[in-house]
Amino acid sequence: MSSSAKRKEAPTGNGGGQGKKSKRGTDKKWATQSKEGLIEGVVSPGETGVWVSCARGQEAKAAREVVAMFDEYAEIMYNVTQPGEGADPASDEEEVDVEASLKRELDAMKATGKEAKLAGRIFTPVKMNVACLLFVRTRAPVEPVEFVKRICQDAKSGGGGQKKRMMRSRYVNRLVPMSYVGRATEEGLVELAGRVLGGVFDLSGKKEGGGEGTVAKKADSAEAGSTEPKDVDGGAAPQSFSFAIRPSIRNNKTLKRDVIINTVAGLINNQQHKVNLENPDKVILIEVYQNAVGMSVVDGDYWTELRRYNLTELYSQANNQGEDEEKPAPTAEADKEQ
């Protein structure tokens, strides 16, 4: 009995079950290396860039392929050639050395803004501590809104070598451009709105119930040092765009959805710009992540024709249209036979 009991207790002792202990130790070692090697990125006020959603667990591969795509479009749109090229995502299938593979994936995520500047790069992928998400910092001359829209327009039409880029975009899903990033506070949100929205909307505030409110006055102070008001066509009043506000909040408990919508809407002259949730002329994108909030204004076709800038859906739509176009049209003789 005692011998049997000892045999049962052996795996939990210091001397027994070393094979299993070694396996657990290996798992722990990998987890530690991943935790220590992976530097979680930070999105900071003053930056511009693009939020990228991707397949779960494929953040590093998505980072490589989206930067490769961005490099290609930077050359097309701005005649900017990036120094060096990242690893081909297709080569991941041929990797055998697991440790080397992990190191390459971690290194792809650890680039800091300083390192990117030293390398002369205008795109820096940053891994977030949220699954299926990464941020790509951009530098001049890239303007995130027009840049992302061009990519999505090509994906929709199938133009500009779309088939090649589709093969290189197996993991990237949606792109969300950010014209500027500010502090994730109510005051920071107002300052950010004054900077990003001033060239599109009349930010004199709601006119109902007594004219300008406190929010509008804060927006004016946020635009100090620039033209007042900030106009679109050299002194002409902003056009009367309808708009919708689309906020997204991650890892932040300070700014609530209703607060974001009411604060930003309170800045805008509601007599000149009407809210239209179904078919807006402009969509105000607001992305809150931890202590940062980014904002941009995109055209209303963002919601319809360009599928909210979801590359997966756009490529699928383009392929389906291509298949339909390749089908031969029914002839008169075929109609008679039927």
DOMITI-370812 format. One line per field, with one value per residue (C-alpha): residue in one letter; chain; x, y, z. Coordinates in steps of 0.2 Angstrom, whole numbers, plus 5000, padded with zeros to 4 digits. Layout:
residu: c(A; ...);
chaine: c(A; ...);
x: c(X; ...);
y: c(Y; ...);
z: c(Z; ...);
! end
This chain:
residu: c(M; S; S; S; A; K; R; K; E; A; P; T; G; N; G; G; G; Q; G; K; K; S; K; R; G; T; D; K; K; W; A; T; Q; S; K; E; G; L; I; E; G; V; V; S; P; G; E; T; G; V; W; V; S; C; A; R; G; Q; E; A; K; A; A; R; E; V; V; A; M; F; D; E; Y; A; E; I; M; Y; N; V; T; Q; P; G; E; G; A; D; P; A; S; D; E; E; E; V; D; V; E; A; S; L; K; R; E; L; D; A; M; K; A; T; G; K; E; A; K; L; A; G; R; I; F; T; P; V; K; M; N; V; A; C; L; L; F; V; R; T; R; A; P; V; E; P; V; E; F; V; K; R; I; C; Q; D; A; K; S; G; G; G; G; Q; K; K; R; M; M; R; S; R; Y; V; N; R; L; V; P; M; S; Y; V; G; R; A; T; E; E; G; L; V; E; L; A; G; R; V; L; G; G; V; F; D; L; S; G; K; K; E; G; G; G; E; G; T; V; A; K; K; A; D; S; A; E; A; G; S; T; E; P; K; D; V; D; G; G; A; A; P; Q; S; F; S; F; A; I; R; P; S; I; R; N; N; K; T; L; K; R; D; V; I; I; N; T; V; A; G; L; I; N; N; Q; Q; H; K; V; N; L; E; N; P; D; K; V; I; L; I; E; V; Y; Q; N; A; V; G; M; S; V; V; D; G; D; Y; W; T; E; L; R; R; Y; N; L; T; E; L; Y; S; Q; A; N; N; Q; G; E; D; E; E; K; P; A; P; T; A; E; A; D; K; E; Q);
chaine: c(A; A; A; A; A; A; A; A; A; A; A; A; A; A; A; A; A; A; A; A; A; A; A; A; A; A; A; A; A; A; A; A; A; A; A; A; A; A; A; A; A; A; A; A; A; A; A; A; A; A; A; A; A; A; A; A; A; A; A; A; A; A; A; A; A; A; A; A; A; A; A; A; A; A; A; A; A; A; A; A; A; A; A; A; A; A; A; A; A; A; A; A; A; A; A; A; A; A; A; A; A; A; A; A; A; A; A; A; A; A; A; A; A; A; A; A; A; A; A; A; A; A; A; A; A; A; A; A; A; A; A; A; A; A; A; A; A; A; A; A; A; A; A; A; A; A; A; A; A; A; A; A; A; A; A; A; A; A; A; A; A; A; A; A; A; A; A; A; A; A; A; A; A; A; A; A; A; A; A; A; A; A; A; A; A; A; A; A; A; A; A; A; A; A; A; A; A; A; A; A; A; A; A; A; A; A; A; A; A; A; A; A; A; A; A; A; A; A; A; A; A; A; A; A; A; A; A; A; A; A; A; A; A; A; A; A; A; A; A; A; A; A; A; A; A; A; A; A; A; A; A; A; A; A; A; A; A; A; A; A; A; A; A; A; A; A; A; A; A; A; A; A; A; A; A; A; A; A; A; A; A; A; A; A; A; A; A; A; A; A; A; A; A; A; A; A; A; A; A; A; A; A; A; A; A; A; A; A; A; A; A; A; A; A; A; A; A; A; A; A; A; A; A; A; A; A; A; A; A; A; A; A; A; A; A; A; A; A);
x: c(5000; 5014; 5024; 5008; 5005; 5023; 5022; 5006; 5014; 5030; 5025; 5023; 5040; 5056; 5064; 5050; 5041; 5056; 5049; 5033; 5042; 5054; 5039; 5031; 5047; 5049; 5031; 5036; 5052; 5043; 5030; 5043; 5053; 5037; 5033; 5050; 5054; 5037; 5037; 5019; 5016; 5010; 5000; 5004; 4997; 5004; 5005; 4996; 4993; 4981; 4973; 4973; 4962; 4968; 4966; 4967; 4985; 4992; 4997; 5015; 5012; 4998; 5011; 5023; 5011; 5002; 5019; 5023; 5007; 5009; 5027; 5020; 5007; 5019; 5029; 5014; 5006; 5021; 5036; 5044; 5054; 5057; 5075; 5075; 5060; 5052; 5051; 5040; 5024; 5024; 5041; 5033; 5026; 5044; 5051; 5057; 5067; 5053; 5064; 5071; 5053; 5047; 5062; 5058; 5040; 5044; 5058; 5045; 5034; 5048; 5052; 5051; 5048; 5066; 5072; 5060; 5066; 5085; 5080; 5071; 5055; 5038; 5028; 5031; 5020; 5016; 5008; 4994; 4990; 4973; 4970; 4967; 4974; 4989; 4993; 5004; 5012; 5014; 5025; 5025; 5021; 5008; 4990; 4981; 4964; 4968; 4981; 4969; 4955; 4966; 4970; 4952; 4946; 4959; 4953; 4935; 4939; 4952; 4964; 4982; 4988; 4974; 4977; 4995; 4990; 4976; 4989; 4999; 4984; 4979; 4979; 4974; 4955; 4950; 4960; 4955; 4965; 4969; 4973; 4979; 4980; 4977; 4974; 4960; 4951; 4936; 4947; 4959; 4944; 4939; 4957; 4958; 4941; 4946; 4962; 4954; 4936; 4940; 4944; 4927; 4914; 4908; 4914; 4904; 4893; 4875; 4864; 4848; 4845; 4856; 4870; 4887; 4890; 4905; 4911; 4911; 4922; 4934; 4935; 4940; 4954; 4960; 4962; 4971; 4986; 4977; 4964; 4948; 4937; 4947; 4939; 4940; 4942; 4952; 4940; 4924; 4912; 4913; 4900; 4884; 4889; 4878; 4888; 4888; 4900; 4907; 4917; 4926; 4933; 4946; 4955; 4949; 4936; 4937; 4928; 4911; 4903; 4889; 4901; 4911; 4896; 4888; 4905; 4910; 4892; 4891; 4905; 4897; 4885; 4869; 4860; 4873; 4877; 4864; 4866; 4862; 4865; 4859; 4867; 4880; 4891; 4905; 4909; 4919; 4929; 4935; 4946; 4950; 4964; 4970; 4976; 4975; 4961; 4962; 4951; 4948; 4934; 4930; 4918; 4901; 4905; 4915; 4900; 4893; 4904; 4920; 4913; 4920; 4938; 4937; 4949; 4943; 4926; 4932; 4943; 4929; 4917; 4929; 4932; 4914; 4911; 4925; 4918; 4901; 4909; 4919; 4903; 4897; 4881; 4867; 4864; 4848; 4850; 4852; 4836; 4827; 4834; 4827);
y: c(5000; 5012; 5007; 5010; 5027; 5032; 5028; 5038; 5053; 5052; 5063; 5078; 5076; 5084; 5069; 5061; 5065; 5075; 5073; 5082; 5095; 5099; 5101; 5113; 5122; 5124; 5131; 5143; 5148; 5152; 5162; 5172; 5175; 5181; 5192; 5200; 5201; 5209; 5227; 5233; 5248; 5265; 5277; 5295; 5312; 5321; 5305; 5301; 5284; 5269; 5257; 5240; 5225; 5208; 5189; 5183; 5178; 5184; 5202; 5200; 5193; 5207; 5220; 5214; 5213; 5229; 5239; 5230; 5236; 5254; 5255; 5251; 5264; 5277; 5275; 5276; 5291; 5301; 5294; 5288; 5273; 5264; 5258; 5239; 5227; 5217; 5198; 5190; 5184; 5169; 5164; 5160; 5144; 5138; 5142; 5127; 5135; 5140; 5150; 5160; 5162; 5169; 5181; 5188; 5191; 5200; 5210; 5216; 5223; 5231; 5245; 5262; 5279; 5284; 5268; 5270; 5288; 5283; 5270; 5283; 5274; 5282; 5267; 5260; 5245; 5245; 5230; 5234; 5223; 5219; 5204; 5207; 5225; 5235; 5253; 5259; 5276; 5287; 5302; 5315; 5315; 5302; 5309; 5294; 5298; 5300; 5286; 5273; 5278; 5276; 5258; 5254; 5261; 5250; 5235; 5239; 5241; 5228; 5240; 5244; 5226; 5221; 5202; 5204; 5214; 5202; 5188; 5199; 5203; 5187; 5193; 5212; 5216; 5234; 5250; 5265; 5281; 5294; 5312; 5316; 5309; 5318; 5315; 5304; 5317; 5328; 5343; 5333; 5328; 5346; 5351; 5337; 5341; 5359; 5353; 5339; 5346; 5364; 5363; 5354; 5360; 5376; 5374; 5389; 5376; 5373; 5387; 5381; 5387; 5402; 5402; 5396; 5385; 5381; 5367; 5379; 5392; 5378; 5374; 5392; 5392; 5375; 5383; 5398; 5402; 5396; 5405; 5409; 5401; 5388; 5387; 5375; 5387; 5401; 5412; 5404; 5396; 5377; 5368; 5362; 5343; 5331; 5320; 5305; 5302; 5284; 5281; 5266; 5264; 5251; 5249; 5266; 5270; 5289; 5293; 5286; 5284; 5296; 5309; 5308; 5310; 5324; 5333; 5333; 5336; 5351; 5359; 5359; 5372; 5361; 5374; 5372; 5354; 5341; 5324; 5310; 5293; 5283; 5292; 5306; 5316; 5315; 5302; 5307; 5293; 5293; 5279; 5279; 5267; 5269; 5287; 5292; 5297; 5298; 5307; 5309; 5314; 5302; 5304; 5296; 5282; 5275; 5267; 5260; 5259; 5256; 5244; 5254; 5251; 5233; 5225; 5208; 5213; 5224; 5210; 5198; 5210; 5213; 5195; 5191; 5205; 5199; 5181; 5188; 5198; 5183; 5173; 5173; 5183; 5172; 5172; 5173; 5155; 5149; 5158; 5149; 5132; 5136);
z: c(5000; 5005; 4990; 4979; 4987; 4984; 4966; 4964; 4973; 4963; 4949; 4961; 4969; 4965; 4958; 4948; 4931; 4925; 4907; 4910; 4921; 4907; 4895; 4907; 4909; 4890; 4889; 4902; 4894; 4878; 4887; 4896; 4880; 4871; 4886; 4888; 4869; 4864; 4867; 4867; 4857; 4862; 4852; 4857; 4855; 4839; 4829; 4813; 4806; 4802; 4813; 4805; 4810; 4806; 4808; 4826; 4831; 4814; 4820; 4815; 4798; 4795; 4800; 4787; 4773; 4777; 4777; 4761; 4753; 4761; 4754; 4736; 4737; 4744; 4729; 4717; 4726; 4733; 4723; 4739; 4739; 4756; 4761; 4761; 4761; 4774; 4774; 4761; 4771; 4760; 4767; 4784; 4777; 4773; 4791; 4801; 4815; 4827; 4838; 4823; 4817; 4833; 4835; 4817; 4821; 4838; 4829; 4816; 4830; 4841; 4829; 4838; 4830; 4833; 4824; 4810; 4807; 4808; 4794; 4784; 4784; 4784; 4790; 4808; 4813; 4832; 4840; 4853; 4868; 4860; 4849; 4830; 4830; 4826; 4822; 4808; 4811; 4796; 4792; 4779; 4764; 4768; 4772; 4780; 4773; 4755; 4756; 4763; 4752; 4736; 4742; 4745; 4728; 4719; 4729; 4724; 4706; 4704; 4697; 4701; 4702; 4714; 4712; 4718; 4733; 4737; 4739; 4750; 4761; 4768; 4786; 4784; 4786; 4789; 4788; 4798; 4794; 4808; 4803; 4820; 4838; 4854; 4872; 4877; 4889; 4885; 4884; 4872; 4862; 4859; 4855; 4842; 4834; 4832; 4823; 4812; 4809; 4807; 4788; 4784; 4796; 4804; 4822; 4829; 4839; 4840; 4837; 4845; 4863; 4865; 4852; 4855; 4870; 4880; 4869; 4854; 4864; 4868; 4850; 4846; 4859; 4851; 4834; 4841; 4830; 4814; 4803; 4812; 4806; 4797; 4780; 4765; 4750; 4756; 4765; 4759; 4772; 4774; 4763; 4771; 4773; 4783; 4795; 4806; 4821; 4823; 4839; 4844; 4861; 4867; 4884; 4890; 4904; 4904; 4888; 4886; 4869; 4873; 4879; 4863; 4852; 4861; 4863; 4845; 4839; 4851; 4841; 4825; 4818; 4817; 4806; 4792; 4795; 4799; 4807; 4794; 4801; 4786; 4771; 4777; 4766; 4779; 4792; 4808; 4813; 4832; 4839; 4857; 4863; 4881; 4884; 4865; 4854; 4835; 4823; 4804; 4792; 4777; 4763; 4765; 4752; 4766; 4773; 4756; 4741; 4751; 4764; 4779; 4771; 4774; 4761; 4763; 4758; 4744; 4737; 4738; 4729; 4716; 4713; 4712; 4699; 4689; 4688; 4683; 4669; 4662; 4660; 4642; 4638; 4633; 4614; 4604; 4598; 4616; 4621; 4607; 4613; 4630);
! end
